[in-house]
Amino acid sequence: MTTIEFERVAIRSLPLSEGVPLGFWEGRVQEVDHPELKNIYVLPDRTEAARFAAEKILEVIREKPDAAISFPTGKQALSVYTELGKLAKDRGVSFSNVTAFHLDEYFPINPDHPDSFRKYLRENVWGPLGIKPENVHEIQADPGSDGNAVASAYEALLATHDIDLVLHPIGCGGHMGFNEKGTPQDSLTHLAPLAPETVYRDQVERGQTSPDHAITQGISTILRAKKILFIDLDPNYQNDVKEALFGPIGDHNPSSFLRTAGEKVEAIMTKEIAAHVLA
């Protein structure tokens, strides 16, 4: 076993015998010891990191074909979903009994709006993976609805399920879903104003016409899940990941709260990002 020492942690090359998913991973994935998280995995590049995250999702479904999973959106998640669709097809893994939940959604927004997360998930997850419509639970963030009531009803729905897995790609400022800076750890699903940097990213950098509010699963809601995959495939967020993993725990970086439930959190990142985060 090869060990590489960093300032804070040791990275060990893992042989397949230590539980790395089946595939071409031997010699390609490294495990990082972290004092609070279950594991950190480092992969050579974005494609392989996304594929490794997809392997981890398939592990959950192999163990429990009717698993309940909360799915996010965004470019990082899309990289994972692209690999997940390929692997599921190659391995013959069915998602037909999976129960799917929606991590967050702009409010208010029509489901057919170009920036709607419901549209994104229908096109990139529910349809391609073959998740049955009756097993899909979306946040009904339609114009004219009461956002607080929608959030409360969605939290009540989530409370009736044991969520087996949440996929959590980090966002700007370390946000978790749309839990922005200042969101308390005990937050449940709620209607939230988006941070100025999030609105700038969406409306200026990305040219969206999305609202400046969202309904999001709360931090406490997310941390109830049995397993959380915390991913960073984008170097733009490497400072946020470094702060989340090694800085003080607090609402200045919502993803730092993952360390309070670290025994069920696995982080996945690229070698480029790890070189910064672990230095």
C-alpha positions in Angstrom: 0.0 0.0 0.0 1.5 3.3 -1.1 1.2 6.2 1.4 1.7 9.9 0.5 2.0 12.3 3.5 0.3 15.7 3.3 0.4 18.4 6.0 -2.9 17.2 7.6 -3.6 13.7 6.3 -2.1 10.6 4.7 -3.3 9.4 1.3 -3.1 5.7 0.7 -3.4 3.9 -2.6 -6.1 1.3 -2.1 -6.2 -2.2 -3.6 -9.6 -3.5 -4.6 -9.6 -5.9 -1.7 -10.3 -3.0 0.7 -13.8 -2.3 -0.6 -13.2 0.0 -3.6 -16.0 -0.6 -6.1 -15.6 -3.0 -9.0 -14.2 -1.5 -12.1 -10.8 -0.3 -13.2 -10.0 1.4 -9.9 -7.0 -0.5 -8.6 -4.1 2.0 -8.6 -6.3 4.9 -9.7 -8.2 5.8 -6.5 -6.5 7.0 -3.3 -8.1 7.2 0.2 -7.5 10.1 2.5 -7.6 9.7 6.2 -9.7 12.4 7.8 -10.3 12.7 11.6 -14.1 13.2 11.2 -15.3 11.8 7.9 -15.6 8.2 6.9 -13.5 8.5 3.8 -12.1 11.0 1.3 -11.4 9.6 -2.2 -9.1 11.3 -4.6 -9.4 10.5 -8.4 -7.1 11.5 -11.3 -9.6 13.8 -13.1 -13.2 14.9 -13.2 -14.5 12.1 -15.4 -13.0 9.4 -13.1 -14.2 11.2 -10.0 -17.7 11.4 -11.4 -17.6 7.7 -12.4 -16.4 6.8 -8.9 -19.3 8.7 -7.4 -21.6 6.8 -9.7 -20.1 3.5 -8.5 -20.9 4.5 -4.9 -24.5 5.2 -5.9 -24.8 1.8 -7.5 -23.4 0.2 -4.4 -26.4 1.6 -2.4 -28.9 0.3 -5.0 -27.3 -3.2 -5.2 -27.7 -3.4 -1.4 -31.2 -1.9 -1.4 -33.0 -1.9 -4.8 -35.8 0.3 -3.4 -33.4 2.9 -1.8 -34.6 6.4 -1.2 -32.2 9.0 -2.7 -32.1 12.8 -2.8 -30.8 14.1 -6.1 -29.3 17.5 -6.6 -28.8 19.5 -9.9 -25.9 21.4 -11.4 -22.9 20.7 -13.6 -21.1 18.6 -11.1 -24.1 16.4 -10.5 -24.6 16.1 -14.3 -21.1 14.7 -14.6 -22.1 12.0 -12.1 -25.5 11.3 -13.8 -23.8 10.9 -17.2 -21.5 8.2 -15.7 -24.3 6.7 -13.6 -26.5 6.1 -16.7 -23.6 4.4 -18.5 -22.7 2.2 -15.6 -26.3 1.2 -14.8 -26.8 0.1 -18.4 -23.5 -1.8 -18.6 -24.1 -3.5 -15.2 -27.8 -4.1 -15.7 -28.7 -2.2 -12.5 -32.3 -1.1 -12.4 -33.6 2.1 -10.8 -37.3 1.1 -11.2 -37.8 0.6 -7.5 -35.8 3.6 -6.4 -37.7 6.4 -4.6 -36.4 9.8 -5.7 -36.5 13.1 -3.9 -35.6 16.6 -5.1 -32.9 18.3 -3.1 -33.9 21.9 -3.9 -35.8 24.1 -6.4 -36.0 27.8 -7.3 -39.2 29.5 -6.1 -41.4 30.4 -7.7 -40.8 28.7 -11.0 -42.8 26.6 -13.6 -41.5 23.0 -14.0 -41.0 23.7 -17.8 -38.9 26.8 -17.2 -35.4 26.4 -18.7 -33.9 26.9 -15.3 -36.2 24.7 -13.3 -34.6 21.9 -11.4 -37.6 19.8 -12.0 -37.0 20.1 -15.7 -33.3 19.3 -15.2 -34.1 16.2 -13.1 -36.8 14.9 -15.5 -34.4 15.2 -18.4 -31.2 13.9 -16.7 -32.3 11.6 -13.9 -35.9 10.4 -13.8 -36.2 9.6 -17.5 -32.7 8.3 -18.3 -32.5 6.1 -15.2 -36.0 4.8 -15.6 -37.3 5.9 -12.2 -41.0 5.3 -12.1 -43.2 8.5 -12.0 -45.0 7.2 -9.0 -41.7 7.0 -7.1 -40.7 10.5 -7.9 -41.3 13.3 -5.3 -40.7 16.8 -6.6 -40.8 20.1 -4.8 -44.0 21.8 -6.2 -42.6 25.3 -6.4 -45.1 26.7 -8.8 -45.9 30.4 -9.2 -48.9 31.3 -7.1 -48.2 28.7 -4.4 -47.3 29.4 -0.8 -43.6 28.7 -0.6 -43.6 28.2 3.2 -46.5 25.7 3.0 -44.8 23.8 0.1 -41.6 23.6 2.1 -43.4 22.4 5.2 -45.4 19.7 3.2 -42.1 18.5 1.6 -40.4 18.2 5.0 -43.4 16.2 6.3 -43.1 13.9 3.3 -39.3 13.4 3.8 -40.0 12.6 7.4 -42.0 9.6 6.4 -39.0 8.0 4.6 -35.6 6.8 5.6 -33.3 8.5 3.1 -30.5 6.1 2.2 -28.4 8.5 0.2 -27.9 12.2 -0.5 -25.6 13.3 -3.3 -24.2 16.7 -2.3 -22.0 18.7 -4.7 -20.6 21.7 -2.9 -21.8 25.1 -4.0 -20.4 28.6 -3.8 -19.7 29.7 -0.2 -20.0 26.1 0.8 -23.7 26.0 0.4 -25.5 22.7 0.8 -28.5 22.5 -1.5 -29.6 26.1 -1.2 -28.7 26.3 2.4 -26.7 29.5 2.2 -24.2 31.0 4.7 -26.0 31.8 7.9 -28.4 28.8 7.7 -28.5 27.1 11.2 -27.6 23.5 11.5 -31.1 22.5 12.8 -32.8 23.9 9.7 -35.5 21.8 8.1 -36.9 22.1 4.5 -37.6 25.8 4.1 -38.1 28.7 1.7 -34.8 30.7 1.6 -33.5 33.9 0.0 -30.4 33.2 -2.1 -27.1 34.8 -1.2 -26.0 37.7 -3.5 -23.1 35.6 -4.8 -25.5 32.8 -5.8 -27.8 35.3 -7.5 -24.8 36.8 -9.3 -23.6 33.4 -10.4 -27.0 32.4 -11.7 -28.3 35.6 -13.3 -25.0 37.3 -14.4 -22.5 34.6 -15.0 -24.9 31.9 -16.3 -27.5 34.3 -17.8 -30.4 32.6 -16.1 -33.8 34.2 -15.4 -34.2 32.2 -12.2 -35.8 33.6 -9.1 -33.8 34.9 -6.1 -35.5 32.5 -3.7 -35.5 28.7 -3.4 -37.0 25.9 -1.4 -34.3 23.6 -0.1 -34.0 20.6 2.1 -32.6 21.9 5.4 -29.2 21.0 6.8 -30.8 18.9 9.5 -33.0 17.2 6.9 -29.9 16.3 4.8 -27.9 15.1 7.8 -30.6 12.6 8.7 -29.7 10.6 5.6 -27.9 7.2 6.1 -25.2 8.1 3.6 -23.9 11.4 2.1 -21.6 11.7 -0.9 -19.9 15.1 -0.7 -18.3 15.9 -4.1 -16.2 18.6 -5.6 -15.3 18.3 -9.3 -14.9 22.0 -9.8 -11.7 23.9 -8.8 -13.7 27.1 -8.4 -15.0 25.6 -5.1 -11.7 24.2 -3.7 -11.4 26.9 -1.1 -14.9 26.3 0.1 -14.1 22.5 0.3 -10.9 23.2 2.2 -12.7 25.4 4.7 -15.5 22.8 5.0 -13.2 19.9 5.7 -10.5 21.6 7.9 -11.9 25.0 9.1 -14.1 25.8 12.0 -17.6 24.1 11.9 -20.3 26.7 11.6 -22.9 28.5 9.5 -20.3 30.5 7.7 -19.8 27.4 5.6 -22.9 25.1 5.7 -21.0 22.1 4.3 -18.8 22.2 7.4 -21.7 20.7 9.3 -21.2 17.5 7.4 -18.4 16.8 9.9 -20.9 16.5 12.7 -22.3 13.4 10.9 -18.9 12.4 9.5 -19.2 8.7 10.0 -21.7 8.5 7.1 -20.0 11.1 4.9 -17.7 10.1 2.0 -16.0 12.9 0.0 -14.9 12.6 -3.6 -12.6 15.1 -5.4 -10.1 15.3 -8.2 -6.3 15.1 -7.7 -6.1 18.8 -8.8 -8.5 19.9 -6.1 -7.0 17.6 -3.5 -3.5 19.1 -4.0 -5.0 22.4 -2.8 -7.4 21.1 -0.2 -4.9 18.8 1.5 -1.8 21.1 1.3 
